[in-house]
Amino acid sequence: MDIAAPDLHQQRLQRVADLLKACGARRVLDLGSGSGGLLQYLLPEPQYERLVGLELSGELLAQAKLRLSSHPGAVPGRLTLICGSYAEPQPGLSGFDAAAMVETIEHVPPESLSRVERAVFGWMRPERVLLTTPNHEYNALYDMVPGEFRDPDHRFEWDRARFRQWVQGVARRNGYRVSLSGIGDWHPDLGQPTQMAVFTRGGETRPR
């Protein structure tokens, strides 16, 4: 987790969980599911028929299994945890109603972003993709020096202009429309600490 206030991460998870519920999704992918934080929000909701967590780290996947195994909603066929990368096509994970990518894209080496785009938006092609990532401009409010990242494992952090450019390009190339917003306390010059993009298949991109 990054250096921002701990409750910011819970705000992210709650916002994504609320949007998934509101859109009526029944089959959801959690791409880069970590230790299962978002899945813990989703499991109590009877609306979800299938929940899949995809995580490359075996250690985090083990934590998720431990965290979620005692939940009454974690029944076989409803919850599946898979060790793997969302930068690669995943057989059986195409055509889901929605996918979430919460604070995970910034862990991807920049040279692998095109592979992520092809795998997620070209191969898996969920109806919706909900993606959050840090707003690098906001780091000044955390007393960070220019160029410093919130987590040592982050491979990059985008400002709002660069994020907008990337998500609009992904949407255009893959037949999605996208809307942008933020999560956390708003600053008039620096925006919000977390950036969010919601991709929906079909239609035109809506500018911020």
MDAnalysis code that builds the backbone (N, CA, C; Angstrom):
import MDAnalysis as mda
import numpy as np

u = mda.Universe.empty(624, n_residues=208, atom_resindex=np.repeat(np.arange(208), 3), trajectory=True)
u.add_TopologyAttr("name", ["N", "CA", "C"] * 208)
u.add_TopologyAttr("resid", np.arange(1, 209))
u.add_TopologyAttr("resname", ["MET", "ASP", "ILE", "ALA", "ALA", "PRO", "ASP", "LEU", "HIS", "GLN", "GLN", "ARG", "LEU", "GLN", "ARG", "VAL", "ALA", "ASP", "LEU", "LEU", "LYS", "ALA", "CYS", "GLY", "ALA", "ARG", "ARG", "VAL", "LEU", "ASP", "LEU", "GLY", "SER", "GLY", "SER", "GLY", "GLY", "LEU", "LEU", "GLN", "TYR", "LEU", "LEU", "PRO", "GLU", "PRO", "GLN", "TYR", "GLU", "ARG", "LEU", "VAL", "GLY", "LEU", "GLU", "LEU", "SER", "GLY", "GLU", "LEU", "LEU", "ALA", "GLN", "ALA", "LYS", "LEU", "ARG", "LEU", "SER", "SER", "HIS", "PRO", "GLY", "ALA", "VAL", "PRO", "GLY", "ARG", "LEU", "THR", "LEU", "ILE", "CYS", "GLY", "SER", "TYR", "ALA", "GLU", "PRO", "GLN", "PRO", "GLY", "LEU", "SER", "GLY", "PHE", "ASP", "ALA", "ALA", "ALA", "MET", "VAL", "GLU", "THR", "ILE", "GLU", "HIS", "VAL", "PRO", "PRO", "GLU", "SER", "LEU", "SER", "ARG", "VAL", "GLU", "ARG", "ALA", "VAL", "PHE", "GLY", "TRP", "MET", "ARG", "PRO", "GLU", "ARG", "VAL", "LEU", "LEU", "THR", "THR", "PRO", "ASN", "HIS", "GLU", "TYR", "ASN", "ALA", "LEU", "TYR", "ASP", "MET", "VAL", "PRO", "GLY", "GLU", "PHE", "ARG", "ASP", "PRO", "ASP", "HIS", "ARG", "PHE", "GLU", "TRP", "ASP", "ARG", "ALA", "ARG", "PHE", "ARG", "GLN", "TRP", "VAL", "GLN", "GLY", "VAL", "ALA", "ARG", "ARG", "ASN", "GLY", "TYR", "ARG", "VAL", "SER", "LEU", "SER", "GLY", "ILE", "GLY", "ASP", "TRP", "HIS", "PRO", "ASP", "LEU", "GLY", "GLN", "PRO", "THR", "GLN", "MET", "ALA", "VAL", "PHE", "THR", "ARG", "GLY", "GLY", "GLU", "THR", "ARG", "PRO", "ARG"])
u.atoms.positions = np.array([
    [0.848, -1.202, 0.000],
    [0.000, 0.000, 0.000],
    [0.876, 1.242, 0.000],
    [0.407, 2.292, -0.614],
    [1.238, 3.486, -0.707],
    [1.213, 4.279, 0.597],
    [1.968, 5.387, 0.598],
    [2.148, 6.137, 1.842],
    [0.948, 7.011, 2.186],
    [-0.038, 7.098, 1.311],
    [-1.204, 7.929, 1.586],
    [-1.958, 7.386, 2.795],
    [-2.870, 8.202, 3.305],
    [-3.639, 7.810, 4.485],
    [-4.282, 6.451, 4.277],
    [-4.208, 5.573, 5.297],
    [-4.767, 4.227, 5.136],
    [-6.227, 4.219, 4.705],
    [-7.005, 5.187, 5.156],
    [-8.424, 5.165, 4.797],
    [-8.643, 5.490, 3.318],
    [-7.636, 6.048, 2.629],
    [-7.788, 6.295, 1.199],
    [-7.947, 4.982, 0.448],
    [-7.209, 3.968, 0.843],
    [-7.336, 2.674, 0.167],
    [-8.731, 2.105, 0.367],
    [-9.283, 2.269, 1.547],
    [-10.645, 1.792, 1.778],
    [-11.650, 2.589, 0.952],
    [-11.398, 3.889, 0.781],
    [-12.266, 4.693, -0.091],
    [-12.238, 4.167, -1.522],
    [-11.047, 3.794, -1.997],
    [-10.940, 3.226, -3.345],
    [-11.768, 1.948, -3.463],
    [-11.556, 1.045, -2.514],
    [-12.262, -0.237, -2.568],
    [-13.769, -0.025, -2.499],
    [-14.213, 0.883, -1.638],
    [-15.643, 1.134, -1.502],
    [-16.209, 1.738, -2.775],
    [-15.487, 2.679, -3.391],
    [-15.971, 3.304, -4.623],
    [-16.097, 2.255, -5.735],
    [-15.086, 1.433, -5.898],
    [-15.129, 0.416, -6.943],
    [-16.249, -0.583, -6.658],
    [-16.375, -1.001, -5.400],
    [-17.442, -1.939, -5.047],
    [-18.817, -1.339, -5.316],
    [-18.996, -0.071, -5.005],
    [-20.285, 0.592, -5.247],
    [-20.598, 0.661, -6.738],
    [-19.589, 0.982, -7.545],
    [-19.809, 1.081, -8.990],
    [-20.099, -0.284, -9.607],
    [-19.431, -1.305, -9.146],
    [-19.696, -2.656, -9.652],
    [-21.119, -3.083, -9.315],
    [-21.532, -2.792, -8.114],
    [-22.898, -3.150, -7.729],
    [-23.920, -2.361, -8.547],
    [-23.664, -1.062, -8.731],
    [-24.620, -0.204, -9.434],
    [-24.779, -0.585, -10.899],
    [-23.724, -1.090, -11.518],
    [-23.812, -1.428, -12.939],
    [-24.460, -2.787, -13.174],
    [-24.729, -3.523, -12.106],
    [-25.421, -4.799, -12.243],
    [-24.535, -5.955, -12.641],
    [-23.230, -5.801, -12.529],
    [-22.312, -6.875, -12.909],
    [-22.578, -8.125, -12.072],
    [-22.513, -9.265, -12.712],
    [-22.673, -10.552, -12.028],
    [-21.390, -11.380, -12.034],
    [-20.568, -11.195, -13.066],
    [-19.304, -11.918, -13.169],
    [-18.187, -10.889, -13.216],
    [-17.301, -10.930, -12.222],
    [-16.313, -9.860, -12.035],
    [-14.918, -10.441, -11.911],
    [-13.980, -9.823, -12.631],
    [-12.559, -10.118, -12.499],
    [-11.905, -9.059, -11.624],
    [-11.079, -9.500, -10.688],
    [-10.232, -8.579, -9.928],
    [-8.807, -8.831, -10.391],
    [-8.306, -7.952, -11.251],
    [-7.005, -8.130, -11.886],
    [-5.927, -7.457, -11.054],
    [-5.005, -8.250, -10.549],
    [-4.047, -7.758, -9.575],
    [-4.717, -7.694, -8.216],
    [-5.319, -8.821, -7.830],
    [-6.222, -8.845, -6.654],
    [-5.498, -8.783, -5.324],
    [-4.161, -8.890, -5.321],
    [-3.417, -8.742, -4.078],
    [-3.863, -9.728, -3.006],
    [-4.037, -9.220, -1.816],
    [-4.422, -10.072, -0.684],
    [-5.931, -10.203, -0.528],
    [-6.691, -9.747, -1.521],
    [-8.131, -9.993, -1.519],
    [-8.999, -8.903, -0.933],
    [-8.478, -7.691, -0.847],
    [-9.239, -6.609, -0.231],
    [-10.547, -6.308, -0.944],
    [-10.514, -6.153, -2.269],
    [-11.747, -5.861, -2.996],
    [-12.698, -7.053, -2.965],
    [-12.173, -8.247, -3.121],
    [-13.025, -9.437, -3.110],
    [-13.756, -9.563, -1.775],
    [-13.119, -9.119, -0.708],
    [-13.776, -9.148, 0.600],
    [-14.988, -8.224, 0.631],
    [-14.924, -7.114, -0.110],
    [-16.073, -6.223, -0.232],
    [-17.182, -6.853, -1.068],
    [-16.808, -7.628, -2.085],
    [-17.784, -8.136, -3.046],
    [-18.469, -9.423, -2.589],
    [-17.779, -10.245, -1.837],
    [-18.317, -11.556, -1.479],
    [-19.679, -11.517, -0.782],
    [-19.952, -10.558, 0.107],
    [-21.254, -10.576, 0.781],
    [-22.435, -10.263, -0.125],
    [-22.187, -9.750, -1.345],
    [-23.276, -9.319, -2.218],
    [-23.808, -10.491, -3.039],
    [-25.065, -10.863, -2.854],
    [-25.609, -12.008, -3.602],
    [-25.705, -11.776, -5.100],
    [-25.576, -10.531, -5.541],
    [-25.645, -10.212, -6.972],
    [-24.563, -10.934, -7.782],
    [-23.413, -11.224, -7.148],
    [-22.275, -11.760, -7.887],
    [-22.347, -13.286, -7.972],
    [-22.383, -13.769, -9.205],
    [-22.438, -15.199, -9.452],
    [-21.048, -15.811, -9.549],
    [-20.086, -15.020, -10.024],
    [-18.719, -15.510, -10.158],
    [-17.741, -14.384, -9.913],
    [-16.778, -14.629, -9.033],
    [-15.724, -13.676, -8.710],
    [-14.390, -14.367, -8.911],
    [-13.516, -13.729, -9.681],
    [-12.200, -14.299, -9.966],
    [-11.127, -13.293, -9.597],
    [-10.195, -13.716, -8.756],
    [-9.035, -12.898, -8.429],
    [-7.818, -13.425, -9.162],
    [-7.147, -12.570, -9.916],
    [-5.941, -12.933, -10.651],
    [-4.771, -12.166, -10.052],
    [-3.775, -12.880, -9.552],
    [-2.663, -12.240, -8.856],
    [-1.367, -12.984, -9.189],
    [-0.336, -12.222, -9.556],
    [0.930, -12.818, -9.941],
    [1.749, -13.283, -8.742],
    [1.625, -12.584, -7.618],
    [2.418, -12.916, -6.431],
    [1.808, -14.108, -5.690],
    [2.567, -15.179, -5.593],
    [2.085, -16.337, -4.850],
    [1.886, -16.030, -3.378],
    [2.723, -15.157, -2.829],
    [2.598, -14.804, -1.413],
    [1.289, -14.057, -1.154],
    [0.973, -13.071, -2.005],
    [-0.279, -12.333, -1.834],
    [-1.482, -13.224, -2.084],
    [-1.367, -14.137, -3.044],
    [-2.472, -15.049, -3.314],
    [-2.733, -15.954, -2.113],
    [-1.670, -16.401, -1.448],
    [-1.832, -17.216, -0.243],
    [-2.515, -16.410, 0.856],
    [-2.158, -15.132, 0.974],
    [-2.818, -14.279, 1.964],
    [-4.303, -14.134, 1.651],
    [-4.634, -13.997, 0.362],
    [-6.031, -13.872, -0.037],
    [-6.810, -15.135, 0.301],
    [-6.219, -16.278, 0.026],
    [-6.893, -17.545, 0.337],
    [-7.168, -17.654, 1.826],
    [-6.190, -17.281, 2.636],
    [-6.369, -17.320, 4.083],
    [-7.432, -16.326, 4.533],
    [-7.420, -15.157, 3.933],
    [-8.338, -14.081, 4.303],
    [-9.782, -14.406, 3.944],
    [-9.976, -15.072, 2.811],
    [-11.314, -15.257, 2.267],
    [-11.897, -16.647, 2.491],
    [-11.069, -17.600, 2.908],
    [-11.522, -18.994, 2.951],
    [-12.672, -19.230, 3.920],
    [-12.737, -18.436, 4.979],
    [-13.792, -18.650, 5.971],
    [-15.073, -17.886, 5.668],
    [-15.070, -17.094, 4.585],
    [-16.268, -16.329, 4.261],
    [-17.343, -17.253, 3.706],
    [-18.580, -17.135, 4.203],
    [-19.635, -18.044, 3.730],
    [-19.932, -17.933, 2.238],
    [-19.568, -16.805, 1.616],
    [-19.815, -16.645, 0.193],
    [-18.732, -17.222, -0.697],
    [-17.620, -17.672, -0.078],
    [-16.484, -18.172, -0.848],
    [-16.664, -19.651, -1.165],
    [-17.703, -19.956, -1.910],
    [-18.006, -21.351, -2.234],
    [-17.375, -21.707, -3.582],
    [-17.037, -22.985, -3.785],
    [-16.465, -23.399, -5.072],
    [-17.401, -23.043, -6.226],
    [-16.807, -22.532, -7.273],
    [-17.595, -22.124, -8.433],
    [-18.005, -20.665, -8.381],
    [-18.040, -20.089, -7.202],
    [-18.368, -18.658, -7.077],
    [-17.106, -17.822, -6.948],
    [-16.150, -18.258, -6.141],
    [-14.887, -17.552, -5.969],
    [-13.748, -18.423, -6.467],
    [-12.930, -17.856, -7.338],
    [-11.750, -18.542, -7.851],
    [-10.555, -17.609, -7.741],
    [-9.464, -18.117, -7.199],
    [-8.225, -17.350, -7.107],
    [-7.188, -18.021, -8.005],
    [-6.594, -17.233, -8.887],
    [-5.683, -17.753, -9.904],
    [-4.346, -17.034, -9.797],
    [-3.261, -17.802, -9.851],
    [-1.935, -17.210, -9.895],
    [-1.575, -16.984, -11.356],
    [-1.432, -15.734, -11.738],
    [-1.131, -15.428, -13.127],
    [-1.048, -13.932, -13.349],
    [-0.711, -13.558, -14.577],
    [-0.492, -12.164, -14.943],
    [-1.586, -11.675, -15.881],
    [-2.055, -10.451, -15.651],
    [-3.026, -9.872, -16.575],
    [-2.342, -9.227, -17.786],
    [-1.021, -9.399, -17.894],
    [-0.315, -8.997, -19.110],
    [-0.307, -10.127, -20.137],
    [-0.884, -11.262, -19.780],
    [-0.956, -12.415, -20.672],
    [-2.417, -12.821, -20.857],
    [-2.790, -13.300, -22.054],
    [-4.144, -13.829, -22.238],
    [-4.406, -14.952, -21.237],
    [-5.578, -14.934, -20.638],
    [-5.941, -15.932, -19.638],
    [-7.136, -16.742, -20.147],
    [-6.919, -17.973, -20.574],
    [-8.033, -18.790, -21.069],
    [-9.148, -18.884, -20.028],
    [-10.369, -18.714, -20.470],
    [-11.513, -18.815, -19.580],
    [-11.907, -17.536, -18.885],
    [-11.143, -16.450, -19.094],
    [-11.452, -15.192, -18.405],
    [-11.924, -14.115, -19.382],
    [-12.439, -14.505, -20.501],
    [-12.937, -13.525, -21.463],
    [-14.440, -13.346, -21.308],
    [-14.916, -12.142, -21.668],
    [-16.348, -11.888, -21.701],
    [-17.017, -11.671, -20.362],
    [-16.280, -11.299, -19.319],
    [-16.888, -11.028, -18.016],
    [-17.651, -9.700, -18.062],
    [-18.554, -9.531, -17.117],
    [-19.324, -8.290, -17.050],
    [-18.447, -7.099, -16.680],
    [-17.468, -7.323, -15.818],
    [-16.637, -6.212, -15.354],
    [-15.302, -6.737, -14.867],
    [-14.314, -5.841, -14.895],
    [-13.003, -6.119, -14.314],
    [-12.572, -4.912, -13.508],
    [-11.906, -5.159, -12.394],
    [-11.364, -4.091, -11.557],
    [-9.843, -4.190, -11.553],
    [-9.192, -3.036, -11.638],
    [-7.735, -2.951, -11.541],
    [-7.436, -1.824, -10.551],
    [-7.375, -2.167, -9.282],
    [-7.268, -1.174, -8.216],
    [-5.815, -1.045, -7.775],
    [-5.207, 0.106, -8.085],
    [-3.828, 0.417, -7.661],
    [-2.872, -0.713, -8.052],
    [-2.910, -1.093, -9.313],
    [-2.048, -2.180, -9.768],
    [-1.295, -1.850, -11.047],
    [-1.871, -1.010, -11.916],
    [-1.219, -0.738, -13.199],
    [0.142, -0.073, -13.006],
    [0.307, 0.692, -11.923],
    [1.575, 1.395, -11.695],
    [2.715, 0.450, -11.298],
    [2.388, -0.814, -11.043],
    [3.408, -1.825, -10.746],
    [3.933, -2.502, -12.005],
    [3.351, -2.174, -13.154],
    [3.721, -2.799, -14.420],
    [4.877, -2.035, -15.059],
    [5.925, -2.716, -15.514],
    [6.980, -2.003, -16.251],
    [6.377, -1.287, -17.460],
    [6.757, -0.039, -17.701],
    [6.154, 0.711, -18.814],
    [6.223, -0.012, -20.150],
    [7.288, -0.761, -20.374],
    [7.414, -1.462, -21.652],
    [6.415, -2.615, -21.791],
    [5.741, -2.972, -20.700],
    [4.744, -4.054, -20.743],
    [3.314, -3.543, -20.843],
    [3.122, -2.226, -20.868],
    [1.764, -1.686, -20.892],
    [0.998, -2.085, -22.150],
    [1.692, -2.193, -23.274],
    [0.997, -2.603, -24.496],
    [0.514, -4.040, -24.391],
    [1.264, -4.892, -23.695],
    [0.833, -6.275, -23.470],
    [-0.391, -6.313, -22.575],
    [-0.399, -5.463, -21.537],
    [-1.573, -5.385, -20.656],
    [-2.797, -4.952, -21.454],
    [-2.613, -3.937, -22.285],
    [-3.733, -3.458, -23.091],
    [-4.299, -4.564, -23.973],
    [-3.427, -5.302, -24.650],
    [-3.901, -6.369, -25.529],
    [-4.601, -7.478, -24.752],
    [-4.035, -7.843, -23.588],
    [-4.609, -8.942, -22.815],
    [-5.951, -8.566, -22.194],
    [-6.011, -7.369, -21.590],
    [-7.226, -6.980, -20.858],
    [-8.309, -6.488, -21.812],
    [-7.950, -5.538, -22.680],
    [-8.963, -4.882, -23.509],
    [-9.160, -5.570, -24.859],
    [-8.178, -6.356, -25.273],
    [-8.290, -7.045, -26.548],
    [-8.717, -8.488, -26.422],
    [-8.193, -9.194, -25.388],
    [-8.483, -10.610, -25.220],
    [-9.628, -10.840, -24.230],
    [-9.478, -10.378, -23.002],
    [-10.514, -10.605, -21.981],
    [-11.787, -9.825, -22.300],
    [-11.643, -8.590, -22.725],
    [-12.736, -7.712, -23.165],
    [-13.970, -7.736, -22.249],
    [-13.794, -7.417, -20.976],
    [-14.980, -7.282, -20.123],
    [-15.838, -6.108, -20.580],
    [-17.097, -6.140, -20.218],
    [-17.994, -5.039, -20.587],
    [-17.551, -3.724, -19.963],
    [-17.021, -3.790, -18.741],
    [-16.525, -2.593, -18.060],
    [-15.184, -2.897, -17.419],
    [-14.333, -1.885, -17.344],
    [-13.081, -1.967, -16.611],
    [-12.989, -0.749, -15.706],
    [-12.800, -0.975, -14.425],
    [-12.654, 0.093, -13.443],
    [-11.203, 0.094, -12.981],
    [-10.498, 1.198, -13.230],
    [-9.059, 1.247, -12.985],
    [-8.732, 2.466, -12.132],
    [-7.940, 2.246, -11.078],
    [-7.455, 3.362, -10.259],
    [-5.932, 3.332, -10.220],
    [-5.347, 4.524, -10.045],
    [-3.892, 4.656, -9.974],
    [-3.567, 5.979, -9.272],
    [-2.385, 6.115, -8.667],
    [-2.050, 7.378, -8.007],
    [-1.988, 8.555, -8.973],
    [-2.353, 9.722, -8.463],
    [-2.138, 10.992, -9.166],
    [-0.813, 11.553, -8.673],
    [0.204, 11.505, -9.530],
    [1.554, 11.888, -9.110],
    [1.631, 13.354, -8.670],
    [0.802, 14.201, -9.244],
    [0.825, 15.616, -8.877],
    [0.518, 15.822, -7.395],
    [-0.316, 14.944, -6.846],
    [-0.785, 15.100, -5.467],
    [0.305, 14.760, -4.443],
    [1.380, 14.124, -4.907],
    [2.418, 13.686, -3.975],
    [3.064, 14.841, -3.226],
    [3.004, 16.040, -3.806],
    [3.577, 17.201, -3.118],
    [2.922, 17.431, -1.764],
    [1.658, 17.047, -1.642],
    [0.946, 17.228, -0.377],
    [1.333, 16.191, 0.666],
    [2.069, 15.163, 0.244],
    [2.589, 14.158, 1.180],
    [4.042, 14.439, 1.541],
    [4.512, 15.665, 1.252],
    [5.893, 16.068, 1.555],
    [6.919, 15.179, 0.863],
    [6.611, 14.783, -0.362],
    [7.525, 13.963, -1.140],
    [8.335, 14.843, -2.081],
    [9.553, 14.444, -2.349],
    [10.408, 15.218, -3.244],
    [9.978, 14.941, -4.686],
    [10.232, 15.854, -5.615],
    [9.858, 15.626, -7.011],
    [10.444, 14.323, -7.542],
    [9.600, 13.537, -8.200],
    [10.043, 12.267, -8.750],
    [9.924, 11.091, -7.812],
    [9.649, 11.343, -6.524],
    [9.504, 10.247, -5.569],
    [8.143, 9.572, -5.746],
    [8.115, 8.248, -5.633],
    [6.877, 7.492, -5.760],
    [6.352, 7.103, -4.388],
    [5.059, 6.815, -4.335],
    [4.423, 6.479, -3.058],
    [4.828, 5.102, -2.531],
    [5.243, 4.234, -3.422],
    [5.628, 2.881, -3.029],
    [6.894, 2.525, -3.806],
    [7.886, 1.915, -3.159],
    [9.121, 1.591, -3.878],
    [8.933, 0.588, -5.008],
    [7.804, -0.128, -5.006],
    [7.539, -1.104, -6.060],
    [6.861, -0.480, -7.284],
    [6.462, 0.780, -7.181],
    [5.837, 1.433, -8.332],
    [6.865, 1.645, -9.428],
    [6.466, 1.304, -10.667],
    [7.368, 1.489, -11.802],
    [7.172, 2.857, -12.440],
    [6.043, 3.484, -12.186],
    [5.757, 4.835, -12.658],
    [4.574, 5.364, -11.868],
    [4.366, 6.652, -11.899],
    [3.136, 7.289, -11.419],
    [2.826, 8.418, -12.391],
    [1.591, 8.475, -12.875],
    [1.217, 9.429, -13.908],
    [0.585, 10.684, -13.323],
    [0.866, 11.828, -13.948],
    [0.075, 13.017, -13.658],
    [-1.254, 12.896, -14.401],
    [-2.143, 13.858, -14.194],
    [-3.491, 13.722, -14.747],
    [-3.494, 13.779, -16.277],
    [-2.639, 14.600, -16.860],
    [-2.613, 14.713, -18.316],
    [-2.131, 13.409, -18.951],
    [-1.089, 12.819, -18.382],
    [-0.552, 11.572, -18.949],
    [-1.555, 10.427, -18.769],
    [-2.215, 10.383, -17.639],
    [-3.223, 9.348, -17.412],
    [-4.366, 9.487, -18.415],
    [-4.835, 10.718, -18.587],
    [-5.912, 10.955, -19.544],
    [-5.508, 10.517, -20.944],
    [-4.287, 10.846, -21.332],
    [-3.794, 10.471, -22.662],
    [-3.794, 8.952, -22.827],
    [-3.316, 8.240, -21.815],
    [-3.220, 6.777, -21.928],
    [-4.598, 6.131, -21.979],
    [-5.501, 6.500, -21.070],
    [-6.798, 5.824, -21.040],
    [-7.619, 6.139, -22.282],
    [-7.515, 7.356, -22.781],
    [-8.268, 7.688, -23.992],
    [-7.719, 6.927, -25.198],
    [-6.407, 6.734, -25.243],
    [-5.832, 5.942, -26.314],
    [-6.270, 4.487, -26.237],
    [-6.256, 3.916, -25.049],
    [-6.717, 2.532, -24.861],
    [-8.171, 2.386, -25.291],
    [-9.002, 3.336, -24.860],
    [-10.423, 3.275, -25.216],
    [-10.612, 3.352, -26.724],
    [-9.945, 4.269, -27.357],
    [-10.096, 4.469, -28.797],
    [-9.654, 3.246, -29.588],
    [-8.540, 2.657, -29.187],
    [-7.988, 1.531, -29.936],
    [-8.791, 0.248, -29.765],
    [-9.576, 0.161, -28.684],
    [-10.215, -1.116, -28.360],
    [-11.738, -1.081, -28.322],
    [-12.324, 0.036, -28.769],
    [-13.776, 0.090, -28.848],
    [-14.482, 0.275, -27.517],
    [-13.878, 1.062, -26.640],
    [-14.486, 1.419, -25.355],
    [-14.704, 2.931, -25.317],
    [-15.612, 3.364, -24.476],
    [-15.643, 4.768, -24.079],
    [-15.140, 4.815, -22.638],
    [-14.657, 5.973, -22.210],
    [-14.068, 6.059, -20.880],
    [-14.441, 7.382, -20.237],
    [-14.700, 7.348, -18.946],
    [-14.910, 8.559, -18.155],
    [-13.880, 8.577, -17.034],
    [-13.438, 9.785, -16.663],
    [-12.409, 9.941, -15.642],
    [-12.966, 10.671, -14.434],
    [-12.466, 10.295, -13.274],
    [-12.851, 10.954, -12.029],
    [-11.713, 10.757, -11.032],
    [-11.964, 11.064, -9.769],
    [-10.937, 10.907, -8.751],
    [-11.529, 10.436, -7.435],
    [-10.646, 10.040, -6.541],
    [-11.049, 9.554, -5.220],
    [-10.160, 10.241, -4.188],
    [-10.757, 10.694, -3.093],
    [-10.010, 11.326, -2.014],
    [-10.192, 12.832, -2.002],
    [-9.537, 13.478, -1.061],
    [-9.685, 14.912, -0.857],
    [-9.215, 15.687, -2.087],
    [-10.034, 16.642, -2.497],
    [-9.754, 17.408, -3.710],
    [-8.943, 18.651, -3.390],
    [-7.933, 18.903, -4.231],
    [-7.132, 20.129, -4.133],
    [-7.357, 20.933, -5.410],
    [-7.546, 22.259, -5.306],
    [-7.897, 23.042, -6.507],
    [-6.825, 23.029, -7.595],
    [-5.579, 22.821, -7.224],
    [-4.506, 22.808, -8.218],
    [-3.994, 21.406, -8.545],
    [-4.081, 20.523, -7.585],
    [-3.451, 19.207, -7.733],
    [-4.443, 18.072, -7.940],
    [-5.729, 18.359, -7.870],
    [-6.723, 17.317, -8.076],
    [-6.918, 16.442, -6.855],
    [-7.103, 15.132, -7.069],
    [-7.335, 14.178, -5.982],
    [-6.209, 13.156, -5.955],
    [-5.978, 12.521, -4.806],
    [-4.823, 11.627, -4.696],
    [-4.907, 10.389, -5.582],
    [-6.116, 9.934, -5.867],
    [-6.296, 8.759, -6.716],
    [-7.040, 9.153, -7.983],
    [-6.546, 8.688, -9.118],
    [-7.226, 8.874, -10.401],
    [-8.022, 7.615, -10.715],
    [-9.151, 7.812, -11.391],
    [-9.991, 6.659, -11.726],
    [-10.504, 6.778, -13.146],
    [-10.470, 5.668, -13.867],
    [-11.045, 5.579, -15.203],
    [-12.050, 4.437, -15.222],
    [-13.200, 4.687, -15.820],
    [-14.214, 3.650, -16.009],
    [-14.416, 3.477, -17.506],
    [-14.010, 2.332, -18.008],
    [-14.153, 1.988, -19.423],
    [-15.434, 1.189, -19.626],
    [-16.182, 1.503, -20.669],
    [-17.391, 0.768, -21.023],
    [-17.332, 0.418, -22.504],
    [-17.578, -0.807, -22.850],
    [-17.466, -1.221, -24.234],
    [-18.503, -0.503, -25.115],
    [-18.024, -0.026, -26.268],
    [-18.894, 0.632, -27.227],
    [-18.988, 2.131, -26.981],
    [-19.352, 2.889, -28.023],
    [-19.574, 4.313, -27.856],
    [-18.314, 5.131, -27.976],
    [-18.436, 6.403, -27.663],
    [-17.339, 7.352, -27.797],
    [-16.809, 7.731, -26.423],
    [-15.527, 8.081, -26.392],
    [-14.901, 8.548, -25.162],
    [-15.518, 9.858, -24.713],
    [-15.794, 9.949, -23.413],
    [-16.290, 11.200, -22.853],
    [-15.135, 11.941, -22.209],
    [-14.812, 13.185, -22.618],
    [-13.697, 13.928, -22.018],
    [-14.005, 14.298, -20.585],
    [-12.958, 14.510, -19.829],
    [-13.123, 14.881, -18.418],
    [-13.715, 16.282, -18.298],
])
